[in-house]
Structure formats: C-alpha cells, structure tokens
Amino acid sequence: MIYFTGDTHFGDPRVLRLDKRPFANMVEHDHVLIRNWNQTVGTDDEVWHLGDFISASGGGCTELLARLNGRKHLIVGNNDPTTTTNSPGWESVQHYAELRHDGHHLVLCHYAFRTWNQMSKKSINLHGHSHGKLKPLSRQYDVGVDGQELRPVTLEVLLQRKRVGAGGKDMHD
C-alpha cells in the first residue's frame, strides 16, 4: 500500500494552539500520531510525507523514523530543518515529486498549487501546508493530518470522499 500524510509537526507545541489539536501536551500529541501511523501503515507499506515532519527541538528525527512503520519519503516543507532532511531514515528527500499510482498521475508538493503538471489530463495535486483550511481545487487534496483524522491516508480514500467547494460545486471527479 501507498499512504500520504503531512504536517505531523512532531515536537512542535505551536500546533496545539494554532491548529487546535485536541491534546493537553506534545507527549500526548506525538504518542497518538505515532500510534495512529502504526495502526494504519504496515512495515512493508510506503509513506509519502508531504512536509513539516518534526521540529528542530522535537528530538531525534532518525529515532522517530525508526519507530514509524513503512518506507518513508519526504517532500520537504517550510518547517523541515536539516536535522530532518539529512536523516538517514528517509528513502528519499525532495521538494517535489510526480508519480503514477492506481492509474493516476500524482503531483506531490508541500504547497498547494493553482495549476500543476498534466492538470488538463486529470492529474491530482496532493499537498500539505494548509492544515485543512484551504478550499481545494478540483482534483486537489490536502493530505495533512489535520484533515485526515490524524493519520496517513490512501489515494483511494481521498478519491472516495465527496467534497463540496466554492459555490456548492461538487469537487469529486
């Protein structure tokens, strides 16, 4: 299986306040996110993390990656320090990626796009950064944990969810 996630912000107390995550402290926050990840992702699964993985003060990135199931790829976010991007626990690290999955062309970046490669051919933009607060365009999904029940998600689940955009227009293609 291939999963997508982002904006975990392990060890970053700002998310408790700014994103109103339902935890008393970061120990509880990180414990629940790790538990959710490992309940969802198997050891042989692949995970694309679309940025903002762990804060510089959040502890050891390599140790955290070792505790999380799956083979992990990082799409770099604006809050990913070199201690994160240089960790040997990643299968790959890049700012942008495109891949084919389940017959779909996916465009992955931490940031949402207004336009993206092969958009007219029904490609899909997966992103993070907006913490579920940005109105998506058609075929655009925020995979960050805030909008995904605090866990990684498959493309199949994203595509099955019916979304309504601006003006009440059905955003499901």
N, C-alpha and C positions, 0 to 999 in steps of 0.2 A: 504494500500500500504506500501511497504518497500522501503526506499531510502538509498543510500550510498553516503557519501561525506568525505572529509578530507582536511587538510591543509588550513583551513579558515584563520588562523593566525589573528584573530580579534585583533585589537590594536597593531599590530607589524609592524612598518614602514619599516622594512627590506624587506618585500615582494614587496613594491613599487619599490624598486631598484633592488633587486636580481631576482625577478620573472617578473619584468617589467609589473606589473599590471597597467591597464590604469586609474589611479586615481591621482588627484592632491594632496590628503592628506588622512589620515586614517579615518577622519569623513566621507568623501565621500565613501571610500572603504567599511567601515563597514555598512554604510547605504544601499549600493547596495547589498552587500551579504545578509543582513537581509531581504531586500525586495525580492530578488530572492528566498531565502529559503522559505519565507512565501507565495509567489506566487506558488511555486511548491508543498510544503508539506502541507497537511491538518492537522487539530488539532488531528484527530484520527490516523494519519499515524505514522509509526515507522521509525526512522532515526538511522543508524549506522554511527557514525563519526569516521573515521579511523586516528585520531590523529592530534595534533597541532591545537587545537581549539582556544585558546586565550592566549596571552602573559600575564605574571605576571603583567606587567604595563598597560595592556589593559582595566582595570576596573573590575567590579564585574562579575564573571562568572555566579553566580546564577541569577543575574538580567538579563543578556544576555540570558541565557537559557529560562527564563520565557517569553522573547519576541519572541522566535522562536517556530513555530508550531511543533507539534508531540511529541511522546515519544522518548527520546534520549538516546542512548547507546554510550559510549566512549571506543574506542580501543586506549590505551594510546600511544602518540607519544613522540618523543625526546624533544619537546618543550612544554609539558604539565606540568606546575608546580603543586604543591599540592593544590594551590588555585583552580585549575581546577579539579583535580582528586577527591578532597574532597567535591565538590559542591553537595548539595542535589538535584540538578535539573536533575541528570542523573538517568535513570532507572537501569543502570548497568555500571560498570567500570572494564575493564580488559585489559591485554596486548595482548590477542589473543583470538579468538573465532572461532568456527565452527558451521555452521547451515545449515539446509535444507531449500531451498526456490525454489518454482516453479520447483520441480523435480531435482534440482541441489544441490550438496554438495559444500558449500562455506567455504573457509578458509580465515579468516579476520585477518590482522595484519597491523600495520602502515608501516612496511617494506616489500618490495617485496622479494619473495623467489626464489631461483633457483629450488628447489624441495619443494613439500608440500604434506600433507596427502592426500591419495587417488588420487594422480596425474594420475596414470595409469588407473584410473576408471573415468577420465574426470572431476574431481573436478576442481573448479575455485578458483583462488587466487585473492582476492581483496585487494588493498593496497593503501597507500598514499605515503608520504615522498619524492617522486622524482619529484613532480611538473610538470608532463608530459614530463620529459626529458629522461626517461629511456626506452630503447627498450624492449617491453614486450615479454615474452614467450607466447606460445600458451595457451589459457585459463587463461590469467593473465591480470588484468585491474587495472589501476591507477584511483581511484575514486576521487582524489583530485580536488578541484575546478578549478585549472589552466587548466586542460584538459577537463572539463565538463561544459563549458560556465558559470562558477562561480555560480553553483547551484548543489543541490543534484540530483542524477540520479537513475533510477531504473535498476535492473538487465536486464530487457527486453530491455531497450535502449542500454545498454552496449553490449549485445549479438547481436543486430541488426547492430551495426556499423561494417563495413568492415575495417579491419586494415591490413596493409602490414608491415611485419617485415624484418629482415635482409635478403638480397639476393632476395628481391621482393616476398618472400613467403607469400601467403595469410594466415593471422593469425586467420581468422574467422573459428570457428569449428561448 
